Amino acid sequence: MAKKQDNIGKSSNAAGGWGALKSVGRQLMGSGQPVTGARTMLKANQPDGFDCPGCAWGDPEHGSSFEFCENGVKAVAWEATRARAAPDFFAEHSVSDLSTWSDYDLEHQGRLTHPLRYNVQIDHYEAVTWDVAFAEIGAALNALPDPNMAEFYTSGRASNEAAFLYQTFVRLYGTNNFPDCSNMCHEASGVALTDAIGIGKGTVRLEDFELADAIFVVGQNPGTNHPRMLADLRAATERGARVVVFNTLKEKGLSRFADPQNKLEMVRGGSEATSTDYFRPRLGGDMAIFRGMSKLIFAADDAALASGRSPVIDHDFIAEHCQGIEAYRDIVEATSWDAIEEQSGLSRAEIQAATDIFLAAENVITTWAMGITQHRHSVDMIREIANVMFLRGQIGRAGRGLCPVRGHSNVQGDRTVGINEKAPKALLDAMEAELGVPLPRDKGHNVLEAIGAMLSGDAKAFIGLGGNFARATPDSPLIADAMKRLDLTVNIATKLNHGHLLTGKQSYILPCLGRTEIDRNAKGVAQIVTVEDSMSMVHGSGGINLPASKTLKSEVQIIAGIAEATLGNGVVNWPDLAEDYDEIRDMIARVLPIFGDFNTDVRQPRGFRLRNGASYREWNTPSGRANFSAADLPEATEWQLAQGREQSFVLQTFRSHDQYNTTIYGMDDRYRGVYGARDIVFMHPDDIAAIGAVPGDRMDVITETDDVIERIARDFCLVSYDIPKGCVAGYYPELNVLVPHSSFGDKSFTPASKSIPVRFRPSGGGGV
């Protein structure tokens, strides 16, 4: 529950520090294997070890002794636990019983050890052999009248090798239905950047952060989501760079950071700043901030030219590399300051201060995450960020560029190797040349389209390569009911979660090796897999721990087993690929030449970087140029709409410090001062008073929508917090029940989880 309501959010402690060390100790002890866990962490993100199964923040090329963070330890301890969810556990507990458990309690039963098949007669999962499971899954897939009735989900923790094999199998099966976790997080970044610069990825290397004079951190919370970034931000401030934050909440990690690996600092109790300037926009207001910056940049350039001084805008860069500047300037000039200030929540003076920093810097990096990507106008918002960067030529040179920070460790790599419901023609052409057979060309389903197909009954089967689809998606109760009506559900996983309990007519749980575990083939040779981080670096990853069970198979082996049972070995020899992952990498390199000499290069320390044309001012767009966008500001953000309704607010969902995506490591949110609870809504104290409540009161949260679906999160505790008026926040997956699947980003189809209109009513529960 909330601890000391009047002190929440007011602690002077920095991020990291002793709190992080204590948390690491608790996590390692809680795993039941503290020595193994500690030894394992020394190989995290090392050339001869495994890539952390947490975030996708880059690894420095120069390396260091310790390349892990508090949340990396949580991810490893979670995977390397001593606890086991073996067949006797499932014999003791029915699916109906387990369905009443919390996410936290389910996952803390430990690692799955045997393939399981649901027995509808007794409502229990039972052990089944791999051969039987593969044969029955293959038969069920082949029994579908149309391959497009199956949905094939991918989590960002899947390796390049597993993802490539998966998309090969699915396309040979006959569909492009690839709902994946990218659809729910950074799809807007991919869409926007592809249109703007010709590649749906960021343009910077990790080393560019060492050269930037200003770093703009927009709509992200590194302290919880990618903590190793804090060290880079801190290093930037220490050498005199300006780190400018645009974030609705005042987050501890974006204020100060105490490095737990710095012994002297820990003894002295010191810390260093991770930002120099902090601005607090309203939810959805970031596009207006950058529009205001553009107005000021154009005005400063006009004044400079009129007085005979050097121009402010990089006209040479724009003339050589860009198109659309005239239309963009017209839309900027037509945007009023009243609209900018109203939407952004910042004053003109504040936007001027941020612009002055931008103009004074020779090298600028702008970085963002899901606080930007999960709105209706997210694509236009990211295009506006790119517009401002184009004005000063802040792309394609050392120390400058665009940097969307991805979530899961290989969500970017999965897309690179073909997990894409609207795959580029070049990929499909190359796949057909490699396989010698035609492949489906029609666009497949993204996450929201897969949900629609399930709700309508058009989808009959679901296979999940990792993740927790049912809890990660919006409209959780609707999705749960729809999945229970499927003919087939298959989940490839390391631990039990709620999605596995939404059983169709046939349901299977297929347990796989984790990232930290040794993966040996039949000859006893250890295999490696690869991942791609947010900086387009491809790393090798080889586990060092013994598998949690001798029965486990790797993701690659499981995919190959399903594929062989479904399609046979006529086109692809699946057992050969499952036996030697080098063969898969050779195939990837033939289909995607950007991987070069894949097997050689990935065995170099720190791996290699995929070619990123925009980093070299090469624009793979139809025009051959970088494109300005001339989009209007939204007619009204959800915050503005809420002002016209009585006691209405706009909600964003986010993570606590003790979770990663839908995985709950613990019940605390140390940096926000909340302990032992997740049924929390953070509100401005004046907003709490405006609804006739006091901090600690318990309220139902209700989505305000025009459809007939009632969306209620019941009995949540109100926590007073430093957040702009009219904006509220709380944790997912618990609050995903409030996110309508019909509310999504234009062009991206990403759920609008950062702009949910809500109201409150008393729940009748007690206080904190």
NUVO-867133 format. One line per 4 residues: number of its first residue (from 1); their letters; for each residue x, y, z negated of C-alpha. Coordinates in Angstrom, 2 decimals, decimal comma. Last residue first. Layout:
NUM = A = X Y Z; ...
***
This chain:
768 = VGGG = -4,94 3,27 -3,00; -8,64 4,09 -2,93; -11,63 1,79 -3,01; -13,68 0,52 -0,10
764 = GSPR = -17,04 1,91 0,99; -15,85 2,25 4,56; -16,39 5,99 4,77; -16,65 7,21 8,38
760 = FRVP = -13,97 8,39 10,78; -13,75 9,60 14,37; -11,59 8,56 17,31; -10,40 9,59 20,78
756 = ISKS = -7,44 7,41 21,82; -4,45 9,20 23,38; -1,22 7,31 22,61; -2,57 3,86 23,51
752 = APTF = -3,57 4,91 27,03; -3,20 1,36 28,35; -0,79 1,29 31,34; -2,61 1,10 34,68
748 = SKDG = 0,35 3,00 36,22; -1,30 5,04 38,99; -3,41 7,05 36,50; -2,75 5,75 33,01
744 = FSSH = -5,35 3,69 31,23; -8,65 3,78 29,39; -10,87 0,91 30,59; -9,07 -1,56 28,32
740 = PVLV = -10,43 0,54 25,46; -7,92 0,92 22,59; -9,64 0,71 19,20; -9,07 -3,02 18,62
736 = NLEP = -5,42 -2,27 19,35; -5,37 -0,79 15,84; -3,98 -3,89 14,09; -1,46 -4,56 16,87
732 = YYGA = -0,48 -1,78 16,39; 0,12 0,67 13,60; -1,40 4,05 12,92; -1,44 7,69 13,99
728 = VCGK = -3,60 10,81 13,79; -3,57 14,07 15,77; -6,13 16,86 15,23; -3,72 18,87 13,13
724 = PIDY = -0,10 18,18 13,94; 1,61 15,50 11,79; 3,37 15,82 8,42; 1,55 13,04 6,59
720 = SVLC = -1,29 12,37 4,17; -2,18 8,67 4,27; -5,75 7,53 4,82; -6,24 3,80 4,09
716 = FDRA = -8,07 1,69 6,64; -11,29 -0,22 5,91; -12,51 -1,31 9,31; -11,06 -0,73 12,76
712 = IREI = -14,16 -0,23 14,91; -14,78 -0,44 18,65; -18,46 -0,66 19,61; -18,82 -1,40 23,33
708 = VDDT = -21,65 0,45 25,08; -19,41 2,67 27,19; -19,03 6,44 26,79; -16,20 6,29 24,29
704 = ETIV = -15,44 7,58 20,80; -13,37 4,93 19,02; -14,26 4,35 15,37; -11,92 4,29 12,37
700 = DMRD = -13,50 2,97 9,17; -12,30 4,75 6,05; -10,47 4,06 2,81; -9,53 6,95 0,58
696 = GPVA = -5,87 7,09 -0,40; -5,40 10,74 0,52; -8,66 12,64 -0,10; -11,82 12,66 1,98
692 = GIAA = -14,50 15,10 3,09; -13,72 14,86 6,80; -12,04 18,28 6,76; -10,00 17,34 3,68
688 = IDDP = -8,26 14,55 5,59; -7,75 16,92 8,50; -6,13 19,49 6,20; -3,78 16,81 4,85
684 = HMFV = -2,61 15,94 8,39; -3,33 12,29 9,03; -1,51 8,91 9,01; -3,82 5,88 9,25
680 = IDRA = -2,80 2,73 7,36; -3,97 -0,88 7,20; -0,33 -2,04 7,41; 0,47 -2,42 3,74
676 = GYVG = 3,23 -3,46 1,31; 5,19 -0,22 1,32; 4,73 3,12 3,09; 7,32 5,90 2,76
672 = RYRD = 7,58 6,78 6,45; 11,19 5,58 6,81; 10,50 2,49 4,72; 7,57 1,15 6,71
668 = DMGY = 6,98 -2,02 4,72; 4,97 -5,21 5,35; 7,71 -7,37 6,81; 9,05 -8,84 10,03
664 = ITTN = 5,81 -8,37 12,00; 6,19 -9,37 15,65; 3,68 -7,55 17,89; 6,28 -5,11 19,27
660 = YQDH = 9,15 -5,23 16,80; 8,12 -4,84 13,19; 9,37 -3,66 9,82; 9,88 0,02 10,71
656 = SRFT = 6,22 0,32 11,60; 5,34 0,45 15,24; 3,05 2,87 17,06; -0,58 3,61 17,89
652 = QLVF = -1,68 7,14 18,75; -5,02 8,59 17,75; -6,83 11,73 18,92; -9,30 13,33 16,51
648 = SQER = -13,00 14,19 16,22; -14,60 15,87 13,24; -17,19 17,65 15,42; -16,45 17,44 19,12
644 = GQAL = -15,04 20,26 21,25; -11,62 20,06 19,61; -11,48 16,38 20,53; -11,44 17,30 24,20
640 = QWET = -8,32 19,38 23,66; -6,54 16,54 21,88; -7,63 14,12 24,63; -5,85 16,37 27,11
636 = AEPL = -7,88 18,71 29,30; -7,74 19,59 32,99; -4,47 17,72 33,01; -1,61 19,94 34,23
632 = DAAS = -1,63 20,19 37,98; 0,67 18,00 40,04; 3,25 19,40 42,46; 5,89 16,67 42,30
628 = FNAR = 9,44 17,29 43,52; 10,90 14,48 45,57; 14,50 13,32 45,75; 15,41 12,77 49,37
624 = GSPT = 15,55 9,96 51,93; 12,02 10,90 52,95; 10,67 7,38 52,46; 12,57 7,18 49,15
620 = NWER = 15,81 5,33 48,43; 17,59 8,48 47,31; 21,37 8,34 47,07; 22,60 10,93 44,60
616 = YSAG = 25,19 8,54 43,15; 23,20 7,63 40,03; 20,14 7,63 42,32; 21,60 4,63 44,14
612 = NRLR = 21,73 2,32 41,14; 23,87 -0,69 42,04; 23,68 -3,22 39,23; 26,25 -2,77 36,51
608 = FGRP = 28,54 -5,55 35,36; 29,16 -7,88 32,41; 30,39 -6,55 29,06; 33,54 -8,71 29,25
604 = QRVD = 33,56 -10,43 32,66; 31,51 -13,61 32,89; 28,66 -11,74 34,57; 30,95 -10,84 37,45
600 = TNFD = 31,90 -14,38 38,41; 28,44 -15,93 38,40; 26,83 -12,93 40,07; 29,23 -12,32 42,93
596 = GFIP = 26,98 -9,53 44,17; 23,82 -9,01 42,11; 22,74 -6,25 44,51; 22,40 -9,04 47,11
592 = LVRA = 18,96 -10,00 45,77; 17,78 -13,22 47,46; 21,26 -14,70 47,88; 22,35 -13,35 44,49
588 = IMDR = 19,30 -14,85 42,77; 20,02 -18,23 44,37; 23,60 -18,17 43,12; 22,26 -17,24 39,69
584 = IEDY = 19,88 -20,21 39,75; 22,72 -22,55 40,71; 24,84 -21,15 37,88; 21,93 -22,15 35,62
580 = DEAL = 22,89 -25,81 36,02; 20,55 -28,62 34,92; 17,32 -26,66 35,26; 18,25 -25,80 38,84
576 = DPWN = 18,88 -29,44 39,67; 15,64 -30,54 37,99; 13,63 -28,01 40,06; 14,75 -29,18 43,48
572 = VVGN = 12,85 -26,55 45,43; 10,83 -27,09 48,61; 9,93 -30,78 48,29; 10,51 -31,18 44,57
568 = GLTA = 6,92 -31,59 43,36; 4,50 -28,71 43,16; 2,64 -28,98 39,85; 4,69 -31,50 37,87
564 = EAIG = 7,93 -30,06 39,26; 6,85 -26,51 38,43; 5,80 -27,40 34,89; 9,13 -29,11 34,23
560 = AIIQ = 11,14 -26,31 35,87; 9,39 -23,75 33,71; 10,13 -25,79 30,59; 13,77 -26,32 31,54
556 = VESK = 14,29 -22,61 32,21; 12,64 -21,63 28,93; 15,02 -24,00 27,16; 13,79 -27,26 25,67
552 = LTKS = 13,28 -28,11 22,02; 13,06 -31,70 20,76; 16,41 -31,62 18,97; 14,88 -28,98 16,69
548 = APLN = 15,97 -25,55 15,45; 18,75 -25,66 18,01; 22,35 -25,44 16,72; 23,59 -21,88 16,60
544 = IGGS = 26,02 -20,17 19,00; 23,82 -19,00 21,85; 25,24 -17,73 25,13; 24,31 -14,41 26,68
540 = GHVM = 25,80 -12,80 29,78; 25,20 -9,12 30,35; 23,79 -7,14 33,28; 24,07 -3,35 32,93
536 = SMSD = 21,24 -1,37 34,55; 21,39 1,27 31,75; 18,20 0,09 30,04; 19,66 -3,40 29,63
532 = EVTV = 19,69 -6,34 32,05; 19,74 -9,92 30,71; 21,68 -13,08 31,51; 21,64 -16,76 30,57
528 = IQAV = 24,51 -19,02 29,53; 24,64 -22,80 29,57; 26,70 -25,09 27,33; 27,83 -28,28 29,05
524 = GKAN = 26,73 -31,47 27,28; 26,23 -33,40 30,51; 22,43 -33,34 30,08; 22,53 -29,55 29,79
520 = RDIE = 23,37 -27,63 26,64; 21,62 -24,51 25,32; 23,16 -23,33 22,06; 20,80 -21,17 20,05
516 = TRGL = 20,81 -17,38 19,43; 18,47 -16,55 22,33; 15,85 -18,99 21,07; 15,14 -22,46 22,42
512 = CPLI = 11,60 -23,22 23,48; 8,41 -24,63 21,98; 5,55 -25,47 24,38; 2,13 -24,79 22,88
508 = YSQK = -0,67 -26,37 24,92; -4,37 -25,77 25,41; -7,03 -27,51 27,48; -10,67 -26,34 27,30
504 = GTLL = -9,31 -23,00 26,15; -7,74 -22,29 22,80; -7,34 -18,83 21,36; -5,12 -20,10 18,54
500 = HGHN = -1,92 -19,73 20,53; -2,58 -16,00 20,95; -2,61 -15,62 17,19; 1,08 -16,48 16,83
496 = LKTA = 3,23 -19,55 16,20; 6,97 -19,31 16,75; 9,53 -20,02 19,50; 7,14 -19,71 22,42
492 = INVT = 5,91 -20,98 25,77; 2,12 -20,66 25,64; -0,24 -22,60 27,90; -3,98 -21,92 28,16
488 = LDLR = -6,27 -23,87 30,50; -10,00 -23,87 31,28; -10,49 -20,36 29,95; -13,48 -19,42 27,76
484 = KMAD = -11,39 -18,95 24,61; -9,32 -16,40 26,51; -12,39 -14,22 27,09; -13,36 -14,16 23,42
480 = AILP = -9,86 -13,13 22,37; -9,69 -10,47 25,09; -12,92 -8,88 23,90; -11,73 -8,92 20,26
476 = SDPT = -8,36 -7,30 21,18; -9,68 -4,38 23,24; -6,14 -3,43 24,27; -3,34 -5,98 24,83
472 = ARAF = -0,45 -6,86 22,53; -2,48 -9,19 20,29; -3,81 -11,48 23,03; -0,60 -11,39 25,04
468 = NGGL = 1,70 -12,47 22,23; 5,09 -12,77 23,87; 6,78 -15,70 25,56; 6,21 -17,05 29,07
464 = GIFA = 2,43 -17,10 28,82; 0,38 -19,34 31,11; -3,30 -18,48 31,51; -5,95 -20,40 33,45
460 = KADG = -9,54 -19,85 34,62; -9,59 -16,24 35,79; -12,75 -15,21 37,65; -14,81 -15,36 34,44
456 = SLMA = -15,60 -11,64 34,49; -13,78 -11,00 31,21; -10,80 -13,07 32,28; -10,55 -11,32 35,64
452 = GIAE = -10,78 -7,92 33,96; -8,02 -8,87 31,53; -5,86 -9,95 34,45; -6,57 -6,60 36,10
448 = LVNH = -5,51 -4,82 32,91; -2,29 -6,83 32,69; -1,34 -6,55 36,38; -2,97 -8,84 38,88
444 = GKDR = -1,62 -9,79 42,30; -1,16 -7,81 45,52; -1,62 -9,94 48,61; 1,55 -11,27 50,26
440 = PLPV = 1,45 -14,95 49,34; 4,61 -16,85 50,35; 5,55 -18,48 53,63; 8,08 -21,36 53,56
436 = GLEA = 11,82 -21,59 54,22; 12,80 -21,11 50,59; 15,65 -18,62 51,01; 14,20 -16,83 54,04
432 = EMAD = 10,80 -16,68 52,32; 12,39 -15,25 49,19; 14,26 -12,64 51,23; 11,08 -11,50 52,95
428 = LLAK = 9,25 -11,44 49,61; 11,95 -9,29 48,05; 12,12 -6,92 51,01; 8,33 -6,51 51,01
424 = PAKE = 8,49 -5,15 47,48; 6,50 -7,13 44,89; 3,13 -5,84 43,81; 2,46 -8,17 40,88
420 = NIGV = 6,10 -7,85 39,88; 8,26 -10,32 37,99; 10,82 -10,43 40,81; 14,40 -10,40 39,59
416 = TRDG = 14,51 -6,66 38,91; 11,20 -6,74 36,99; 12,53 -9,37 34,60; 15,74 -7,39 34,22
412 = QVNS = 13,94 -4,28 32,99; 11,95 -6,19 30,36; 15,18 -7,89 29,30; 15,88 -6,79 25,71
408 = HGRV = 12,38 -5,70 24,84; 11,70 -1,97 24,78; 12,98 0,20 27,57; 14,53 3,63 27,10
404 = PCLG = 13,71 5,84 30,08; 16,93 7,74 30,81; 17,17 10,47 33,45; 20,52 12,05 34,24
400 = RGAR = 23,63 13,88 33,11; 27,01 13,11 31,61; 28,67 11,99 34,82; 26,81 13,10 37,95
396 = GIQG = 23,69 11,85 39,74; 21,11 13,92 37,95; 20,96 17,34 36,35; 20,87 19,32 39,58
392 = RLFM = 19,52 22,32 37,67; 16,06 22,44 39,20; 16,12 18,67 39,65; 16,06 18,13 35,87
388 = VNAI = 12,93 20,24 35,54; 11,21 18,27 38,31; 12,25 14,94 36,76; 10,51 15,87 33,51
384 = ERIM = 7,46 16,90 35,55; 7,48 13,52 37,34; 7,48 11,90 33,91; 4,34 13,83 32,92
380 = DVSH = 2,68 13,15 36,27; 3,14 9,43 35,69; 1,94 9,74 32,09; -1,35 11,51 32,92
376 = RHQT = -3,68 8,96 31,34; -1,31 8,53 28,40; 0,95 5,65 27,32; 4,25 6,52 29,04
372 = IGMA = 5,37 9,60 27,09; 5,21 8,38 23,50; 6,26 5,09 25,05; 9,87 6,10 25,65
368 = WTTI = 11,93 9,11 26,69; 15,43 10,32 27,54; 16,57 13,53 29,18; 20,32 13,84 29,70
364 = VNEA = 21,90 17,24 30,34; 25,38 18,26 31,50; 26,45 21,90 31,88; 24,30 23,05 29,00
360 = ALFI = 23,33 26,68 28,52; 20,22 26,37 30,67; 18,79 23,45 28,68; 19,50 25,14 25,35
356 = DTAA = 17,81 28,32 26,57; 14,85 26,23 27,73; 14,35 24,76 24,25; 14,33 28,26 22,72
352 = QIEA = 11,98 29,53 25,42; 9,59 26,64 24,67; 9,60 27,68 21,02; 9,01 31,33 21,94
348 = RSLG = 6,13 30,39 24,24; 4,51 28,65 21,28; 4,19 24,91 21,01; 0,94 22,92 20,77
344 = SQEE = 1,61 21,60 24,26; -1,91 21,80 25,61; -2,85 25,24 24,23; 0,59 26,75 24,79
340 = IADW = 0,75 25,67 28,43; -2,84 26,62 29,20; -2,38 30,10 27,69; 0,91 30,44 29,51
336 = STAE = -0,95 30,09 32,78; -0,14 27,61 35,54; -0,37 29,17 39,02; 3,34 30,02 39,06
332 = VIDR = 4,19 26,41 38,34; 1,83 25,16 41,06; 3,43 27,46 43,63; 6,93 26,50 42,49
328 = YAEI = 6,11 22,85 43,08; 4,75 23,48 46,55; 7,96 25,30 47,48; 10,30 22,73 45,88
324 = GQCH = 8,82 19,80 47,80; 12,02 18,24 49,08; 15,33 17,53 47,44; 18,94 16,50 48,15
320 = EAIF = 20,87 19,07 50,16; 18,74 22,17 49,64; 17,93 21,25 46,03; 21,56 20,58 45,14
316 = DHDI = 22,67 23,84 46,77; 19,94 25,82 45,02; 21,11 24,74 41,57; 18,80 27,10 39,66
312 = VPSR = 20,29 29,70 37,32; 21,78 31,78 40,10; 25,03 33,67 39,55; 24,51 37,36 38,80
308 = GSAL = 23,61 40,03 41,37; 20,90 41,59 39,24; 18,02 40,38 41,42; 19,58 36,92 41,66
304 = AADD = 19,80 36,57 37,89; 16,28 37,86 37,32; 14,80 35,45 39,88; 16,73 32,59 38,32
300 = AAFI = 15,53 33,46 34,84; 11,92 33,58 36,05; 12,23 30,21 37,79; 13,79 28,71 34,65
296 = LKSM = 11,09 30,20 32,41; 8,28 28,81 34,50; 10,07 25,45 34,65; 10,40 25,33 30,88
292 = GRFI = 6,68 25,99 30,57; 5,93 23,06 32,87; 8,28 20,98 30,71; 6,28 21,85 27,61
288 = AMDG = 2,95 21,29 29,40; 4,02 17,77 30,34; 4,81 17,10 26,68; 1,31 17,90 25,43
284 = GLRP = -0,24 14,42 25,40; -0,30 14,28 21,61; 0,42 17,75 20,25; 4,00 18,89 20,39
280 = RFYD = 6,36 19,02 17,37; 9,76 20,49 18,21; 13,06 19,52 16,57; 16,44 21,14 17,30
276 = TSTA = 19,89 19,90 16,24; 19,31 16,17 16,19; 20,98 13,06 14,79; 22,47 14,90 11,84
272 = ESGG = 25,11 13,22 9,73; 25,00 11,22 6,52; 26,87 10,98 3,24; 26,43 8,79 0,19
268 = RVME = 30,14 8,99 -0,62; 30,56 5,23 -0,79; 28,43 4,70 2,32; 30,36 7,34 4,22
264 = LKNQ = 33,66 5,71 3,32; 32,44 2,27 4,40; 31,06 3,34 7,79; 29,11 0,27 9,00
260 = PDAF = 25,89 1,43 7,30; 26,06 4,67 9,34; 23,97 7,29 7,55; 21,61 8,95 10,03
256 = RSLG = 19,84 12,31 9,86; 16,84 13,96 11,55; 15,63 11,78 14,42; 15,80 8,66 12,27
252 = KEKL = 13,57 10,33 9,69; 10,73 10,93 12,12; 8,85 14,23 12,11; 5,76 13,17 14,02
248 = TNFV = 4,66 14,59 17,37; 8,09 14,29 18,97; 10,04 16,62 21,23; 13,63 16,37 20,04
244 = VVRA = 16,58 18,45 21,24; 20,10 17,12 20,66; 22,60 19,91 21,23; 26,19 18,81 21,72
240 = GRET = 28,82 19,94 19,23; 31,05 16,90 18,84; 29,20 15,76 15,71; 25,83 16,30 17,38
236 = AARL = 26,72 13,86 20,16; 28,14 11,27 17,78; 24,86 11,36 15,83; 22,87 10,82 19,00
232 = DALM = 25,08 7,89 19,99; 24,87 6,33 16,52; 21,10 6,79 16,52; 20,82 4,86 19,81
228 = RPHN = 21,75 1,70 17,89; 18,34 1,99 16,22; 16,23 1,10 19,29; 12,56 1,08 18,20
224 = TGPN = 12,69 1,99 14,52; 15,28 4,75 14,25; 14,96 5,41 17,98; 11,52 7,03 17,69
220 = QGVV = 10,41 8,19 21,13; 8,30 10,87 22,75; 11,10 13,01 24,21; 14,77 13,07 23,28
216 = FIAD = 16,49 15,88 25,22; 20,26 15,48 25,15; 22,46 18,54 25,65; 26,19 18,87 26,36
212 = ALEF = 26,34 15,32 27,73; 29,73 13,64 28,06; 29,53 10,91 25,38; 25,92 10,17 26,36
208 = DELR = 27,22 9,42 29,87; 29,10 6,43 28,43; 25,78 4,61 27,97; 25,30 4,79 31,71
204 = VTGK = 22,67 7,02 33,25; 20,23 6,78 36,15; 17,08 5,39 34,61; 15,04 2,85 36,48
200 = GIGI = 12,17 2,75 38,97; 14,36 3,60 41,95; 13,68 6,00 44,82; 14,24 9,29 43,00
196 = ADTL = 10,79 10,84 42,51; 8,38 8,20 43,79; 10,33 5,30 42,26; 10,82 7,42 39,13
192 = AVGS = 7,10 7,95 38,60; 6,01 4,35 39,22; 8,78 2,81 37,12; 8,35 5,29 34,30
188 = AEHC = 4,58 4,79 34,28; 5,12 1,03 34,03; 7,15 1,62 30,87; 4,94 0,06 28,18
184 = MNSC = 1,88 -2,11 28,84; 2,52 -3,09 32,45; 6,15 -3,77 31,45; 4,82 -6,56 29,22
180 = DPFN = 3,81 -8,62 32,22; 0,77 -9,46 34,32; 2,20 -11,40 37,24; -0,61 -12,67 39,49
176 = NTGY = 1,24 -12,92 42,81; -0,37 -16,24 43,76; 0,20 -19,43 45,73; 2,00 -22,12 43,75
172 = LRVF = 5,11 -21,17 45,69; 4,66 -17,65 44,33; 4,26 -18,98 40,78; 7,28 -21,28 40,98
168 = TQYL = 9,62 -18,63 42,38; 8,30 -16,06 39,88; 9,07 -18,45 37,02; 12,54 -19,37 38,33
164 = FAAE = 13,41 -15,67 38,52; 12,04 -15,02 35,04; 13,89 -17,96 33,49; 17,19 -16,97 35,09
160 = NSAR = 16,81 -13,29 34,29; 16,11 -14,18 30,66; 12,68 -13,96 29,01; 12,55 -11,48 26,11
156 = GSTY = 10,54 -9,02 28,18; 7,47 -11,24 27,96; 5,92 -12,70 31,10; 2,30 -13,57 31,88
152 = FEAM = 1,13 -15,91 34,66; -2,62 -15,61 35,32; -4,42 -18,40 37,20; -7,61 -18,01 39,27
148 = NPDP = -5,46 -16,64 42,10; -4,33 -20,21 42,74; -7,84 -20,95 44,08; -10,04 -24,02 43,56
144 = LANL = -8,18 -24,88 40,33; -7,46 -28,61 40,03; -3,78 -28,12 40,90; -3,31 -26,00 37,80
140 = AAGI = -4,98 -28,62 35,59; -2,90 -31,42 37,11; 0,32 -29,51 36,54; -0,63 -28,82 32,93
136 = EAFA = -1,48 -32,50 32,38; 1,79 -33,72 33,91; 3,91 -31,19 32,02; 2,30 -32,04 28,67
132 = VDWT = 2,59 -35,78 29,28; 6,27 -35,53 30,19; 7,03 -33,25 27,24; 5,48 -35,68 24,78
128 = VAEY = 2,54 -34,56 22,66; 2,31 -33,48 19,04; -1,15 -32,51 17,82; -2,94 -29,17 17,51
124 = HDIQ = -6,10 -29,40 15,44; -9,81 -28,71 15,95; -10,77 -32,41 15,46; -12,57 -33,02 18,76
120 = VNYR = -10,91 -30,07 20,49; -7,49 -31,70 20,27; -5,00 -28,99 21,23; -1,70 -30,19 22,64
116 = LPHT = 1,67 -29,49 21,03; 5,29 -29,62 22,17; 7,52 -30,11 19,14; 9,63 -27,93 16,80
112 = LRGQ = 7,97 -24,55 16,39; 10,11 -22,26 14,27; 8,91 -20,82 11,02; 5,73 -20,60 8,97
108 = HELD = 6,61 -16,91 8,79; 5,05 -16,31 12,20; 1,58 -17,26 11,00; 1,83 -15,32 7,74
104 = YDSW = 2,84 -12,07 9,44; 0,15 -12,27 12,10; -2,41 -12,72 9,33; -4,28 -15,98 8,75
100 = TSLD = -7,97 -16,47 9,55; -7,22 -18,13 12,89; -5,11 -20,68 11,04; -8,22 -22,20 9,47
96 = SVSH = -10,11 -22,43 12,75; -7,03 -23,94 14,39; -7,00 -26,61 11,70; -4,23 -26,83 9,13
92 = EAFF = -2,71 -30,00 7,64; -2,06 -31,82 10,92; -0,63 -28,57 12,28; 1,91 -28,44 9,46
88 = DPAA = 2,70 -32,13 9,97; 3,52 -31,40 13,61; 6,36 -29,02 12,62; 6,19 -25,30 11,87
84 = RART = 9,73 -25,01 10,52; 11,40 -22,62 8,07; 15,21 -22,37 8,10; 15,05 -19,06 9,96
80 = AEWA = 17,34 -18,29 12,90; 14,67 -16,52 14,97; 13,40 -14,12 12,31; 16,97 -13,69 11,03
76 = VAKV = 18,05 -12,70 14,54; 15,24 -10,19 15,06; 15,66 -8,73 11,56; 19,41 -8,41 12,08
72 = GNEC = 18,74 -6,55 15,32; 16,39 -4,30 13,39; 19,16 -3,32 11,01; 21,65 -2,72 13,80
68 = FEFS = 24,14 -4,69 15,88; 27,36 -4,08 17,79; 30,00 -4,73 15,13; 33,67 -5,08 16,01
64 = SGHE = 33,49 -2,60 18,83; 33,12 -2,53 22,62; 34,78 -0,23 25,15; 32,01 -0,90 27,65
60 = PDGW = 29,40 0,24 25,14; 26,32 -2,00 24,88; 23,05 -0,55 26,16; 19,73 -0,25 24,38
56 = ACGP = 17,33 -2,99 25,52; 15,81 -3,85 22,14; 15,57 -7,08 20,17; 16,83 -10,48 21,32
52 = CDFG = 20,44 -9,31 20,82; 22,60 -10,56 23,69; 24,52 -13,65 22,69; 28,20 -14,29 22,12
48 = DPQN = 31,53 -14,32 23,94; 31,26 -10,76 25,29; 29,70 -9,53 22,01; 26,16 -8,18 21,76
44 = AKLM = 25,52 -10,26 18,61; 28,43 -12,57 17,81; 29,11 -11,16 14,34; 25,35 -11,37 13,72
40 = TRAG = 25,49 -15,18 13,89; 27,94 -15,44 11,01; 25,62 -13,36 8,83; 22,61 -15,45 9,82
36 = TVPQ = 24,40 -18,73 9,22; 25,48 -17,55 5,78; 22,01 -16,24 4,94; 20,13 -19,39 6,02
32 = GSGM = 16,81 -19,31 4,17; 15,61 -16,58 6,53; 14,58 -14,51 3,52; 18,19 -14,18 2,42
28 = LQRG = 19,18 -12,75 5,80; 16,18 -10,41 5,88; 16,64 -9,23 2,32; 20,33 -8,51 2,91
24 = VSKL = 19,61 -6,58 6,08; 16,96 -4,55 4,25; 19,43 -3,74 1,49; 21,96 -2,62 4,10
20 = AGWG = 19,37 -0,47 5,88; 18,32 1,21 2,64; 21,95 1,74 1,77; 22,50 3,91 4,82
16 = GAAN = 20,31 3,83 7,92; 17,94 6,77 8,23; 18,67 9,65 5,91; 17,16 10,20 2,48
12 = SSKG = 15,46 13,52 1,84; 12,10 11,87 1,25; 9,12 14,04 2,16; 7,24 11,71 4,52
8 = INDQ = 5,15 10,26 1,70; 5,82 12,15 -1,51; 2,29 13,15 -2,53; 0,97 9,68 -1,77
4 = KKAM = 3,37 7,96 -4,13; 3,55 4,57 -2,37; 1,02 3,60 0,28; 0,00 0,00 0,00
***
